[in-house]
Amino acid sequence: MTYPKILNFFLILMMLFICLNLTREHWQNFFNYELEKENFYTKFSKNLDREILRINESELLNRDFKKQEIPLEQREKSRWVFLKLLVKPMELIQNFSKNQNKLPAEKISLYLYSFYIGIFFFINFIIIHRILLLFDNDTKKFQSTDITFQKQKSIIFVFFAYLLLIMYINLGHFRGGEDNFSITESLLLTAGIFFIIQFDLYKNRTYFFLYIILSMLAPLVRESGIFLSGFYLVYYYFKYNKINFKLIAIPFIAIIPYVIANYDIFKFYLEDGFILSTESIDSQTTWHDLGNNFLGTVHALFYNFVIFFIPIIIFFRIKNQLQMLFLFFILLYFFLLSFASVLDHVSTRFMPGCLIIIYSYIGIRNINFKNS
């Protein structure tokens, strides 16, 4: 086994450990206080019990809108399918933890949940790496002006870029623990992109159908998941400089499961505070705080927006259509997140963050669509 392969193996192994342990580290760092009352293991177990109860109780399926509650909180009613699927592993973790008698139940609960979330983090990392290898290894559709870069070194870039991203999102901010929606949407997004590139390279329809399936699942996780269904349409446009009108049908197909699951609450979508909020939100940073808390708002914008644009500027390549494709969706995500979520909800930046890693690598290698 050559040295690069050994290095890649240990880097992947290190990332696996970091991903599996990340949620536990987050809870330890931010909830390990007042130890004389209860430690962070106990806090987590109680929180998981509350989350299971909240998802299973009838309020989530109560198809109405209570304006007196916190704005944007009730839009989770449109994501009930995903939440119902999410709660099953939670219940299994809690039941196993409480039924075993070898170790403290609270400790087992946090470790198992950390492994559970960590697996999705790690799979997302592997998918991003595979996307970059597709750009590197297949010269049929992509080309690069960088002939000195060794292909197997892509894992090194991905490792450190991804490491910094997840460390910042999960350990550098209190909201890092709210990752159920973001990590799942990111996983569907990167997997969908991977299938489209595979389909474009090898014309295997299986990849296209897998992309369609993921496009139908993504909006059920969060409304912004609809972006995935438009990826192939935009991909085709940037590659061939023309619109394939047949691909416009994909977003309409993708939205069908979401419509079936939520047709009864569409009447609330235009209500202020359900999908979007034009009012300030208590204890949250929004654009309304720019006037009465200028420094706090600027702080939120810097750490949740500006920092992410630094690699966009550094690795920008003029006239690189492949990079422009990813830049389009990065900007689309940030535009939506600036209005549809609070400004300091940093875990939502995981989706565009993953795209920025791919965008940056394309810029470093100057990988572009190959001229026909």
N, C-alpha and C positions, 0 to 999 in steps of 0.2 A: 504494500500500500504506500503510495507516494506521500510526501510531506503535505501537499495541499489537501489531499483527501483526509489525512489524519486531523489537520487543522479544522477542516469543515465539520468533521464528525464531532469534535469536542466543542466547537462553537454551537452546533445544533443542540448538543446535550446540555450545554450551559443555558441556552435559551429555554429549553424544556423545563429545567429546574426553576428558572426565574418566573416563567409563566405559571407553573403549578403553585408556586409559593406566593404569588403576587397579592392575592386577595387577603391572605393571612397577614402579610406584612402591612398592608394598608390598615387593617383593623387594629393591629398592634400599635402602629404609629399614631393613630388618631383617636383611639378609644381606650387606651391603657392609662386611664386616670381614675382617681377616687378608688384606689385599689382596696381600701378598707371596706368598701361596700360591695363591689363586684368587679372582676377583671374583664378584659376585652373578650375573652371566650364566652363568658356569661352574657355580656352585652350582645354579642353576635347571635347566640342561640335564641335569646328573647326576641331579637329583631327578626330572625328568620321565622319564628313562630307567628309573629304579628303579620309578616308579609304573606305567609301561607293563609292565615285567617282572612286577610284583606282580599286576596285573590279569590278565595273560595266563597266568601260571603256574597249575598245577593246584590249588594250595592254595585259591584262591578258590572253586573248584568242588568241593572236597573236602567232602562233606556230613557232617561230624562236628563235634564241639565239644571243644576242648582246654582244660580248666579251668585248666591251668597258665599259659596265656597271659594277657596284659593283659585285664582285664574290659572288655566292650562292644566290643572290637576285632573280634571274630569275627562280629558281627551283620551285617557287610558281606556275608557269604555269602548273606543274604536279599535283597541288592540287586544280585546279580550281573548281572541283565538290564540295568539302567541302567549299571553299570560297563563292561560289554562294549560298549555303545553309546558310552560316553564315551571309551573308549580309542582308537577309530578316528580321531577328529580329532587326538588326541595323536600317533598314529603318523604321520599325514599331515604334521603340523607338523615332527616330528623328521626324517622322511625328506626333506622339501623343504629343510629347513635344512642338512642334512648334504650334500645333493647339489648345492646351489648353491655357487658359488665366488666370488661378488662381495663378500660381507661375512662376518664371523665367524659361524660356524654357531650358537654359543651366543647371540649377540645377536639374530639373526633368530628363533631358537626362542622366546625370551622375548617379543619383540614380537608375534609371530604368536599365541602363546597368550594374551597380554594382550588382543589384538583379539578373539580367539575368546570369551573369558569376558566381555569388555566388551560385546559385542553382546547377550548375554543380560541383562546389567545394564540396558542401554539399552532393550531391548524391554520389560522389566518397568516401567521408568519411563514409557514411552509408554502402556502399558496402564493404569497407575494414573491417569495424566492423563485418559485416555479415560473411565474410570469416573467421575471427578469431573465431566467435561463432561456425561455422561449425567444426573447428578443436577441439574446446572445448567440444561441446555437443554430437558429434557423435563418439561413440567408435567402430563402425563397421570397420572403415578404418584407424582411427588414435588412437595413444596411447600417454600418457604422463607419465613421471616419477615424475612429480610434483603433489602430491596429496593434498597439503595444499592450493593451489591457488584457491580462490573462482571464479567460472566461470563468474559471473556477473561483476567482476572487470576488465574484458577485455576492457570495454568501457573507463575506466580511462586511461589505457595505450594508447589506440588508440587516445583518445582526446588530450592528451598532446603531443604525438609524432606527430600527424597530425598538431596540432596547431603550434608547433615549425617549422615544415616543411613549411607550407604555409606563416607563418609570415616572415621567412627568405627569401623565394623566392619572395614574393610580397612587403614586406616593407623594407627588408634589402639590396636591390639591385636595381639600376636604371632600369635594364632590367626586373624587376618583372612584368611590365604591359604587356609584350608580351606573354600572356598565352593562346591565342585562340587555337593554335595548341596543346600545351602541355596538357592543361586540358582536351581537347576532346580525345586525344590519351590515356591519363591516364584513363579516364572514360571507354573507350572501353576495355582497357587492364584489368583493375580490374574486370569489369563486365564479360568479357570473362573467366577469371580465376574462378570467382564465379560459372559460368555455368558449367565449366568443373568439378569442385569439386562436384557440385550438381549431375551431370550426373554420376560421379564415385560412389557416395554414393547410389543413388536411381535408377540408370539405366533408367531414364525417357528420352526418345529420344528428347523430346521437348527442354531440356537444351542443348543437343548436336547440334540441328539445330540452336538454338539461338547463340551458340558459332560460328558456321560456318558463320552466317549472320554478326556477329560483326567482324569476321576475314576478311570478304570481304570488310567491310566498313573502317577498320583501315588503310590500305595502301592509301586510298583516302584522308585521313587526313594528313598523313606524311609517307614517305617511310619506316621509322622504324616500322610502324604499322604491317609490315609483321611478326614481331616477335611473335605476338599473335597467328598466324596460326600454329606456330611450338610448342606452349606451350603443347598441349596434347601429341604430339609425345615425347617430352622430359619428360613430367610427367609420361607417360607410361614406359619409359626407366628407370627412377630413381626408380619407384615403383617395377617393375618386373625384372629389370636388363636384359632386352632384348628389341629389337626394333620391333615394330609393323609396318611392311612395308606398311600396308594399310593406316596408318596415314600420310605417306609421301605425299599422294595425296592432303591433306588439303591445304598446302601452294600454290600448283598449282591452286587449285580451288579459293583460296582467292585472287590471283593476277589477276584473269580474269577481274573484273570491272576496275581495274587500267590500265590493258593493253588496254582495249577498249577505255578508256578515254584519253590515252596518247600515243597510238601507233605512232602517227605522229611526236613525238618529241624524240623518242628513239635514233635517230641518234645524238642527242646532249649530251647524257648521259656520253659519254666518253670524251667530250670536257672539258678541264680544266676550272673550275669556274662555271660549271653548277650544278652537284651533289656534287663534291668534288673540292677543290682548292689546288694546290701545291704552290701557291704564297701567299705572305703576303697580308693582307686586311687592307686598311686605317682605322684608328681609331678603330681597332679591335685587340684583343689579340689572336694570333695563335702560333703554335710551332715555326714559323719563328722568333718570338720576343725573344726566349730564348737566342739568341746570342747577340742581340743589346739592349734588355731591360730585363735583367735577373731577377731583383727584381720584376718588374711588372708581368712577366710571372709566377714567383713562387707565387706571391700574388693571381693571378687568379686561379692557380692550387690548392692552399690551400683552398680557399673558395668555389671552384666549384667542387673539387674532393676529397681532403684529408678529409675534414670535414665529408663527406658522408661515408667515410670508417671507421670512428671511431666506430659507432655501429656495423658495420660488424665484426670488430675485437673483440669487447667486448662480443658480444652475440654469437660468433661462437661456434658450437657444433661439436665435432669430430664424424664421422660416422652417422650423421643425414641426411638421404637421402632426406627428405622433405625440409630441409633447403638448402641442396646442389642444389636442383631444383631451388629455388629462387635465390641463389647466382649465378648460371649459367646465368640467364637472367639479373641480376644486372650488372655483369661483361660485358656481351654482349652489354648492353646499353652504359655503360661507354666507352667501346672500340670504339663503333661507334661514340659516341658524341665527343670523343677526336679528331676525324679526320673530321667528317661531319658537325661540327659546331664550332664556335669560342669558345675559352676556357672559356670566361667569360659570356657566354650566359646561365645564371643560371636557367632560367625558364625551359630549356630542362631537368634539373635534376629532374623535378617533377615526371616523369615516373619511373626512378629507385628509387627515394625517396619513392614512395608509396610501391614499392616492398621491400625496406629496412625495412619499418614499419612491414610488414608481416613477413619478415625474422627474425627481432629482437624478435618479439613476439613468434615465433616458438622456438627461442633459449632460451628465458626466461622460457617458459613452458616445453622445451625439448619435443615438440610434433613431432611425427614421424609417418611414415606409420606403420600400425599395421601388425605384422607378420601373415601370412596366416596359 
